[in-house]
Amino acid sequence: MHKTQMMANTTPSSSRVTGLLQIIERSAGAGLDDKNLDSVSQATSKILRILGQQEKTLSESIVRKSKVSQALVTLLMTTQDVSLHLNTIHILEHIASSSNSKCTRLVRQGAPHALLRSIAATSRVRPLLEELCIRQHLLLLKLAVKGTTGEKKLALKARLCGVVTVTLDLAKQCINNIDLSTPLLQVLKIYASNSSNSVSLVKNGVLNLMERYFSLYGKQNIAVFRHALDLYTQVLSFRSNASKAASSGATRKMLDLYVYWTDMDKLQKFIQVRKSILNSVKHLVGNESGRKALIKSDGIAILYATAKQSDEMKQEIQRNCTSNQMDFKVRCTNSTGPQELFKKTGSEQQAANPNGKAIDNLALTCSQIIRKSMPKLCLPIPSLHG
């Protein structure tokens, strides 16, 4: 009984919560000054504490009110106080996580634009406010994934707000910070879905930066490595960027990276990583300079030699690369996927390898790269057996 009374005393009433929300709503309408800054900061701290207590009724009363979320979005654009800014972002994260409809409402109320402006403002503060940067980019990711803004629209807004290079500079500064690097790389990938942003990122050295990430992170921190690799592949999906990268020796570097991961992946736990590396190579050989670089780097032999380490992959490479180019294109076009192209019965595939489908995908990408680079030759060829 005593315990129940203590819980009742520590849990705020709904009227108290309503009073706190009204303080925030009034501040958004009247603006912030020295007089009400402290009261608004205290109100946001108390609301954040209530949300942390996971009181369902009180939490729903907070996230349900549209005027409150609009006031919080306004605070993002107006406040320069770091603690108030952090409290505001934390509350908005709770609202965005509650449901997709609440996240969509934040997007309609201008939360992405407000966040982009606050990121630009935070980047000018020295020393760097790492925790604030992390929360800003995590909330931006949440709004992009769950909201209706879409990645391409967010990428366009980022370019108009001038924060594409800001996030890239932050990624350069925080390359050794795992916690900060992860959201930054994910946001940069969203920015890179826009062709103008992608070209701008290449001009500002994103390819060299990702190569530094490749050397720093690997099996020790596979999550950061994969985010960097995904961004690298996304940037290379645009032909002009792939051409510049191929001219600067990226083809050889990615082949070396592929060989390294193939040699290390004896138990085939990182097939998706190897597939992403091959996708980058596939983009690089989409133009003449990339194909020349692949042949000059002895890439055909490398792909075939590493494929031979798996009997299944060797058979699939031989089956696809010994056919003529037109037949291979027809087979790829008519099939519903690599599992149809490399058709096996389920029992045969499982008996051969539990990762059969993933290996089929890997073999298909290898054969596509080889056929793109040497379309007039049938493989295997004598020079590859030396």
Secondary structure as a PSIPRED ss2 file (coil, helix, strand):
# PSIPRED VFORMAT (PSIPRED V4.0)

   1 M C   1.000  0.000  0.000
   2 H H   0.000  1.000  0.000
   3 K H   0.000  1.000  0.000
   4 T H   0.000  1.000  0.000
   5 Q H   0.000  1.000  0.000
   6 M H   0.000  1.000  0.000
   7 M H   0.000  1.000  0.000
   8 A H   0.000  1.000  0.000
   9 N H   0.000  1.000  0.000
  10 T H   0.000  1.000  0.000
  11 T C   1.000  0.000  0.000
  12 P C   1.000  0.000  0.000
  13 S C   1.000  0.000  0.000
  14 S H   0.000  1.000  0.000
  15 S H   0.000  1.000  0.000
  16 R H   0.000  1.000  0.000
  17 V H   0.000  1.000  0.000
  18 T H   0.000  1.000  0.000
  19 G H   0.000  1.000  0.000
  20 L H   0.000  1.000  0.000
  21 L H   0.000  1.000  0.000
  22 Q H   0.000  1.000  0.000
  23 I H   0.000  1.000  0.000
  24 I H   0.000  1.000  0.000
  25 E H   0.000  1.000  0.000
  26 R H   0.000  1.000  0.000
  27 S H   0.000  1.000  0.000
  28 A H   0.000  1.000  0.000
  29 G H   0.000  1.000  0.000
  30 A H   0.000  1.000  0.000
  31 G C   1.000  0.000  0.000
  32 L C   1.000  0.000  0.000
  33 D C   1.000  0.000  0.000
  34 D H   0.000  1.000  0.000
  35 K H   0.000  1.000  0.000
  36 N H   0.000  1.000  0.000
  37 L H   0.000  1.000  0.000
  38 D H   0.000  1.000  0.000
  39 S H   0.000  1.000  0.000
  40 V H   0.000  1.000  0.000
  41 S H   0.000  1.000  0.000
  42 Q H   0.000  1.000  0.000
  43 A H   0.000  1.000  0.000
  44 T H   0.000  1.000  0.000
  45 S H   0.000  1.000  0.000
  46 K H   0.000  1.000  0.000
  47 I H   0.000  1.000  0.000
  48 L H   0.000  1.000  0.000
  49 R H   0.000  1.000  0.000
  50 I H   0.000  1.000  0.000
  51 L H   0.000  1.000  0.000
  52 G H   0.000  1.000  0.000
  53 Q C   1.000  0.000  0.000
  54 Q C   1.000  0.000  0.000
  55 E C   1.000  0.000  0.000
  56 K H   0.000  1.000  0.000
  57 T H   0.000  1.000  0.000
  58 L H   0.000  1.000  0.000
  59 S H   0.000  1.000  0.000
  60 E H   0.000  1.000  0.000
  61 S H   0.000  1.000  0.000
  62 I H   0.000  1.000  0.000
  63 V H   0.000  1.000  0.000
  64 R H   0.000  1.000  0.000
  65 K C   1.000  0.000  0.000
  66 S H   0.000  1.000  0.000
  67 K H   0.000  1.000  0.000
  68 V H   0.000  1.000  0.000
  69 S H   0.000  1.000  0.000
  70 Q H   0.000  1.000  0.000
  71 A H   0.000  1.000  0.000
  72 L H   0.000  1.000  0.000
  73 V H   0.000  1.000  0.000
  74 T H   0.000  1.000  0.000
  75 L H   0.000  1.000  0.000
  76 L H   0.000  1.000  0.000
  77 M H   0.000  1.000  0.000
  78 T H   0.000  1.000  0.000
  79 T C   1.000  0.000  0.000
  80 Q C   1.000  0.000  0.000
  81 D C   1.000  0.000  0.000
  82 V H   0.000  1.000  0.000
  83 S H   0.000  1.000  0.000
  84 L H   0.000  1.000  0.000
  85 H H   0.000  1.000  0.000
  86 L H   0.000  1.000  0.000
  87 N H   0.000  1.000  0.000
  88 T H   0.000  1.000  0.000
  89 I H   0.000  1.000  0.000
  90 H H   0.000  1.000  0.000
  91 I H   0.000  1.000  0.000
  92 L H   0.000  1.000  0.000
  93 E H   0.000  1.000  0.000
  94 H H   0.000  1.000  0.000
  95 I H   0.000  1.000  0.000
  96 A H   0.000  1.000  0.000
  97 S H   0.000  1.000  0.000
  98 S H   0.000  1.000  0.000
  99 S C   1.000  0.000  0.000
 100 N H   0.000  1.000  0.000
 101 S H   0.000  1.000  0.000
 102 K H   0.000  1.000  0.000
 103 C H   0.000  1.000  0.000
 104 T H   0.000  1.000  0.000
 105 R H   0.000  1.000  0.000
 106 L H   0.000  1.000  0.000
 107 V H   0.000  1.000  0.000
 108 R H   0.000  1.000  0.000
 109 Q C   1.000  0.000  0.000
 110 G C   1.000  0.000  0.000
 111 A H   0.000  1.000  0.000
 112 P H   0.000  1.000  0.000
 113 H H   0.000  1.000  0.000
 114 A H   0.000  1.000  0.000
 115 L H   0.000  1.000  0.000
 116 L H   0.000  1.000  0.000
 117 R H   0.000  1.000  0.000
 118 S H   0.000  1.000  0.000
 119 I H   0.000  1.000  0.000
 120 A H   0.000  1.000  0.000
 121 A H   0.000  1.000  0.000
 122 T H   0.000  1.000  0.000
 123 S H   0.000  1.000  0.000
 124 R C   1.000  0.000  0.000
 125 V C   1.000  0.000  0.000
 126 R C   1.000  0.000  0.000
 127 P C   1.000  0.000  0.000
 128 L C   1.000  0.000  0.000
 129 L C   1.000  0.000  0.000
 130 E H   0.000  1.000  0.000
 131 E H   0.000  1.000  0.000
 132 L H   0.000  1.000  0.000
 133 C H   0.000  1.000  0.000
 134 I H   0.000  1.000  0.000
 135 R H   0.000  1.000  0.000
 136 Q H   0.000  1.000  0.000
 137 H H   0.000  1.000  0.000
 138 L H   0.000  1.000  0.000
 139 L H   0.000  1.000  0.000
 140 L H   0.000  1.000  0.000
 141 L H   0.000  1.000  0.000
 142 K H   0.000  1.000  0.000
 143 L H   0.000  1.000  0.000
 144 A H   0.000  1.000  0.000
 145 V H   0.000  1.000  0.000
 146 K H   0.000  1.000  0.000
 147 G C   1.000  0.000  0.000
 148 T C   1.000  0.000  0.000
 149 T C   1.000  0.000  0.000
 150 G C   1.000  0.000  0.000
 151 E H   0.000  1.000  0.000
 152 K H   0.000  1.000  0.000
 153 K H   0.000  1.000  0.000
 154 L H   0.000  1.000  0.000
 155 A H   0.000  1.000  0.000
 156 L H   0.000  1.000  0.000
 157 K H   0.000  1.000  0.000
 158 A H   0.000  1.000  0.000
 159 R H   0.000  1.000  0.000
 160 L H   0.000  1.000  0.000
 161 C H   0.000  1.000  0.000
 162 G C   1.000  0.000  0.000
 163 V C   1.000  0.000  0.000
 164 V H   0.000  1.000  0.000
 165 T H   0.000  1.000  0.000
 166 V H   0.000  1.000  0.000
 167 T H   0.000  1.000  0.000
 168 L H   0.000  1.000  0.000
 169 D H   0.000  1.000  0.000
 170 L H   0.000  1.000  0.000
 171 A H   0.000  1.000  0.000
 172 K H   0.000  1.000  0.000
 173 Q H   0.000  1.000  0.000
 174 C C   1.000  0.000  0.000
 175 I C   1.000  0.000  0.000
 176 N C   1.000  0.000  0.000
 177 N C   1.000  0.000  0.000
 178 I H   0.000  1.000  0.000
 179 D H   0.000  1.000  0.000
 180 L H   0.000  1.000  0.000
 181 S H   0.000  1.000  0.000
 182 T H   0.000  1.000  0.000
 183 P H   0.000  1.000  0.000
 184 L H   0.000  1.000  0.000
 185 L H   0.000  1.000  0.000
 186 Q H   0.000  1.000  0.000
 187 V H   0.000  1.000  0.000
 188 L H   0.000  1.000  0.000
 189 K H   0.000  1.000  0.000
 190 I H   0.000  1.000  0.000
 191 Y H   0.000  1.000  0.000
 192 A C   1.000  0.000  0.000
 193 S C   1.000  0.000  0.000
 194 N C   1.000  0.000  0.000
 195 S H   0.000  1.000  0.000
 196 S H   0.000  1.000  0.000
 197 N H   0.000  1.000  0.000
 198 S H   0.000  1.000  0.000
 199 V H   0.000  1.000  0.000
 200 S H   0.000  1.000  0.000
 201 L H   0.000  1.000  0.000
 202 V H   0.000  1.000  0.000
 203 K H   0.000  1.000  0.000
 204 N C   1.000  0.000  0.000
 205 G C   1.000  0.000  0.000
 206 V H   0.000  1.000  0.000
 207 L H   0.000  1.000  0.000
 208 N H   0.000  1.000  0.000
 209 L H   0.000  1.000  0.000
 210 M H   0.000  1.000  0.000
 211 E H   0.000  1.000  0.000
 212 R H   0.000  1.000  0.000
 213 Y H   0.000  1.000  0.000
 214 F H   0.000  1.000  0.000
 215 S H   0.000  1.000  0.000
 216 L H   0.000  1.000  0.000
 217 Y C   1.000  0.000  0.000
 218 G C   1.000  0.000  0.000
 219 K H   0.000  1.000  0.000
 220 Q H   0.000  1.000  0.000
 221 N H   0.000  1.000  0.000
 222 I H   0.000  1.000  0.000
 223 A H   0.000  1.000  0.000
 224 V H   0.000  1.000  0.000
 225 F H   0.000  1.000  0.000
 226 R H   0.000  1.000  0.000
 227 H H   0.000  1.000  0.000
 228 A H   0.000  1.000  0.000
 229 L H   0.000  1.000  0.000
 230 D H   0.000  1.000  0.000
 231 L H   0.000  1.000  0.000
 232 Y H   0.000  1.000  0.000
 233 T H   0.000  1.000  0.000
 234 Q H   0.000  1.000  0.000
 235 V H   0.000  1.000  0.000
 236 L H   0.000  1.000  0.000
 237 S C   1.000  0.000  0.000
 238 F C   1.000  0.000  0.000
 239 R H   0.000  1.000  0.000
 240 S H   0.000  1.000  0.000
 241 N H   0.000  1.000  0.000
 242 A H   0.000  1.000  0.000
 243 S H   0.000  1.000  0.000
 244 K H   0.000  1.000  0.000
 245 A H   0.000  1.000  0.000
 246 A H   0.000  1.000  0.000
 247 S H   0.000  1.000  0.000
 248 S C   1.000  0.000  0.000
 249 G C   1.000  0.000  0.000
 250 A H   0.000  1.000  0.000
 251 T H   0.000  1.000  0.000
 252 R H   0.000  1.000  0.000
 253 K H   0.000  1.000  0.000
 254 M H   0.000  1.000  0.000
 255 L H   0.000  1.000  0.000
 256 D H   0.000  1.000  0.000
 257 L H   0.000  1.000  0.000
 258 Y H   0.000  1.000  0.000
 259 V H   0.000  1.000  0.000
 260 Y H   0.000  1.000  0.000
 261 W H   0.000  1.000  0.000
 262 T H   0.000  1.000  0.000
 263 D H   0.000  1.000  0.000
 264 M H   0.000  1.000  0.000
 265 D C   1.000  0.000  0.000
 266 K C   1.000  0.000  0.000
 267 L C   1.000  0.000  0.000
 268 Q C   1.000  0.000  0.000
 269 K C   1.000  0.000  0.000
 270 F C   1.000  0.000  0.000
 271 I H   0.000  1.000  0.000
 272 Q H   0.000  1.000  0.000
 273 V H   0.000  1.000  0.000
 274 R H   0.000  1.000  0.000
 275 K H   0.000  1.000  0.000
 276 S H   0.000  1.000  0.000
 277 I H   0.000  1.000  0.000
 278 L H   0.000  1.000  0.000
 279 N H   0.000  1.000  0.000
 280 S H   0.000  1.000  0.000
 281 V H   0.000  1.000  0.000
 282 K H   0.000  1.000  0.000
 283 H H   0.000  1.000  0.000
 284 L H   0.000  1.000  0.000
 285 V C   1.000  0.000  0.000
 286 G C   1.000  0.000  0.000
 287 N C   1.000  0.000  0.000
 288 E H   0.000  1.000  0.000
 289 S H   0.000  1.000  0.000
 290 G H   0.000  1.000  0.000
 291 R H   0.000  1.000  0.000
 292 K H   0.000  1.000  0.000
 293 A H   0.000  1.000  0.000
 294 L H   0.000  1.000  0.000
 295 I H   0.000  1.000  0.000
 296 K H   0.000  1.000  0.000
 297 S C   1.000  0.000  0.000
 298 D C   1.000  0.000  0.000
 299 G H   0.000  1.000  0.000
 300 I H   0.000  1.000  0.000
 301 A H   0.000  1.000  0.000
 302 I H   0.000  1.000  0.000
 303 L H   0.000  1.000  0.000
 304 Y H   0.000  1.000  0.000
 305 A H   0.000  1.000  0.000
 306 T H   0.000  1.000  0.000
 307 A H   0.000  1.000  0.000
 308 K C   1.000  0.000  0.000
 309 Q C   1.000  0.000  0.000
 310 S C   1.000  0.000  0.000
 311 D H   0.000  1.000  0.000
 312 E H   0.000  1.000  0.000
 313 M H   0.000  1.000  0.000
 314 K H   0.000  1.000  0.000
 315 Q H   0.000  1.000  0.000
 316 E H   0.000  1.000  0.000
 317 I H   0.000  1.000  0.000
 318 Q H   0.000  1.000  0.000
 319 R H   0.000  1.000  0.000
 320 N H   0.000  1.000  0.000
 321 C H   0.000  1.000  0.000
 322 T C   1.000  0.000  0.000
 323 S C   1.000  0.000  0.000
 324 N C   1.000  0.000  0.000
 325 Q H   0.000  1.000  0.000
 326 M H   0.000  1.000  0.000
 327 D H   0.000  1.000  0.000
 328 F H   0.000  1.000  0.000
 329 K H   0.000  1.000  0.000
 330 V H   0.000  1.000  0.000
 331 R H   0.000  1.000  0.000
 332 C H   0.000  1.000  0.000
 333 T H   0.000  1.000  0.000
 334 N H   0.000  1.000  0.000
 335 S C   1.000  0.000  0.000
 336 T C   1.000  0.000  0.000
 337 G C   1.000  0.000  0.000
 338 P H   0.000  1.000  0.000
 339 Q H   0.000  1.000  0.000
 340 E H   0.000  1.000  0.000
 341 L H   0.000  1.000  0.000
 342 F C   1.000  0.000  0.000
 343 K C   1.000  0.000  0.000
 344 K C   1.000  0.000  0.000
 345 T C   1.000  0.000  0.000
 346 G H   0.000  1.000  0.000
 347 S H   0.000  1.000  0.000
 348 E H   0.000  1.000  0.000
 349 Q H   0.000  1.000  0.000
 350 Q H   0.000  1.000  0.000
 351 A H   0.000  1.000  0.000
 352 A H   0.000  1.000  0.000
 353 N C   1.000  0.000  0.000
 354 P C   1.000  0.000  0.000
 355 N C   1.000  0.000  0.000
 356 G H   0.000  1.000  0.000
 357 K H   0.000  1.000  0.000
 358 A H   0.000  1.000  0.000
 359 I H   0.000  1.000  0.000
 360 D H   0.000  1.000  0.000
 361 N H   0.000  1.000  0.000
 362 L H   0.000  1.000  0.000
 363 A H   0.000  1.000  0.000
 364 L H   0.000  1.000  0.000
 365 T H   0.000  1.000  0.000
 366 C H   0.000  1.000  0.000
 367 S H   0.000  1.000  0.000
 368 Q H   0.000  1.000  0.000
 369 I H   0.000  1.000  0.000
 370 I H   0.000  1.000  0.000
 371 R H   0.000  1.000  0.000
 372 K H   0.000  1.000  0.000
 373 S H   0.000  1.000  0.000
 374 M C   1.000  0.000  0.000
 375 P C   1.000  0.000  0.000
 376 K C   1.000  0.000  0.000
 377 L C   1.000  0.000  0.000
 378 C C   1.000  0.000  0.000
 379 L C   1.000  0.000  0.000
 380 P C   1.000  0.000  0.000
 381 I C   1.000  0.000  0.000
 382 P H   0.000  1.000  0.000
 383 S H   0.000  1.000  0.000
 384 L H   0.000  1.000  0.000
 385 H H   0.000  1.000  0.000
 386 G C   1.000  0.000  0.000
